[in-house]
Amino acid sequence: MADVWGSIVNVTEASYRIYYFLSSTTMPLFICTSPGCKESAVRRYGSCRICKGYLCVKHVDQKFHRCPNWQKREEVSAYKAQQALAEIAEITALLSRVNVGALCARAATLRNVACNVNLDHSLKNRLSVIGGFNYHVPLTFADGVAWICRIRQNNITSTPTAHTNSLILSEVATYRFLASKTKIPVPAVHDFAIDSPVNTVGVGYILMDQLPGTPLTEHILTEEQKRRVMEQMSDVYAQLSQHPFSKIGCLLNPEDLTAVGPVLEESTVDADADGNLLLLGPFESAREYRVALIQHQLDLILRRESYIKNRIDAHLIHRWLLDDVLERFSEPGPFYLKHMDDKGDHILVNAAFDIVGIIDWEWAQTTTPAEAFGAPVYLLDHPRFYSGDNNLGDDEVAFARLLAARGEAELAGFVNGGRVQHRLAHCITGGEPGNFEVLQTDFISLLRIILPPTEAPITWDQWRAGAWERYAQDPQLQRLL
């Protein structure tokens, strides 16, 4: 049995050709499904779970796309109702692929204890075990031990199977690294398999411990409780800082925890003319990493897959980032592992606010120390941050002080200077993909940090006028026009 499961891991390279670069033959990740249309589908906003369609910049418009629009007040109720029905259909289809007998037998064999798999199709149970991108099937052993089977959701918004398989391998490798190299509390991984013809369970999965505790975001914390959590997170930062890497990218090999592969962040995924997956990286320098991300975003804008309502302004911003902003950053290696979705629900706490687990490492990657050790997103004062205010919030300041108090002055410095990293990351990869208003705020706020007061633009219109003059003859801008 072990040999069969080993072959499931190896089938990744046998079945999928994964390229770690972008080529001139890059093709749209998805094609518009409107009858007779062959244009690029818009990333994320062009994927409709209700009608199960991919839509281009033309057909995503309400004149052609008749599904309820969540942005229109009068259609919100209809949107929610139809979206819920679509979700039920998606999960039912996903769970119908699960071979419960094979899964139960696999788990029972691993522990030599009888096991029960609770594949409950009821709506109430679905909503209790579904995550942002995954579904968690509970497994209970005869001796009371509880595991979960983490299965990647599969719907119209999902990336190709080769990418989701890579995410499984990366998450397993990351958990194994953390469990073997640090004392950071993470669930133990007992088994995994990618989605492939030799996987008898029927779907890609990870079998792991079911941790106790509830997500931090479900609590309203007192100041003392905040401090307790931050003290523990300062220890997490200190531990991660002891493990440098030579490249920027994701851990991808569960058998080689030092190997860094390409970046797996969803917005960076592409395909070539033959449908093969294209990924960016790994990178040996921060500049190489950021240049690749910006150039890819420029390509998506040109192909009408991103920022479809503000393509020209989004293009100007990314050209400016490429030509003027990156040169102001000098960040040599080494690089460090970062949880890339640190909005708070990844931290599980008990009643005493002890951290019992940090989960959801599927997007984790190595990056610059300044980015890796800036304040996590859940500590930001969100109203101030998203309004363009660059001052640190009270929780960020308190976290920096805790790090300094434990002798981690360098890590404290990264938190104190973290606003520039938050702004830069949001500008490059899109804090909210395709949302130009967010990009515009982040960009102007970034310029106000990195430019001297005499050079920083006061308004968006002032900067835009200068950018138009600078790039008037840019060939890509002419194509957009």
ABEGO torsion letter per residue (X at the ends): XAAAAAAAAAAAAAABBBBABBBAABBBABBBABBGBABBBBBGAABBAAAGBBBBAAAABAAABABBBAABAAAAAAAAAAAAAAAAAAAAAAAAABBAAAAAAAAAAAAGBBBBBBBBABAAAAAAABBAABBBBBBBBAAGBBBBBBBBBBBAABBBAAAAAAAAAAAAAAAAAAAAABABBBBBBABBBBBBAABAAGBBBBBBBBBBEBBAAABBBBAAAAAAAAAAAAAAAAAAAABBBABBEBBABAABAABBBBBABAAABBBBAAGBBBBBOBBABAAAAAAAAAAAAAAAAAAGABGAAAAAAAAAAAAAAAAAAAAABBBBOBBBBBBABBAGAABBBBAAGBBABBBGAAABBBBBAAAAABBBAAABBAAAAAAGBABBBAAAAAAAAAAAAAGBAAAAAAAAAAAAAAAAAAAAAGABBGBAAAAAAAAAAAAAAABBAAABBABAAAAAAAAAAAAAABAAAAAAX
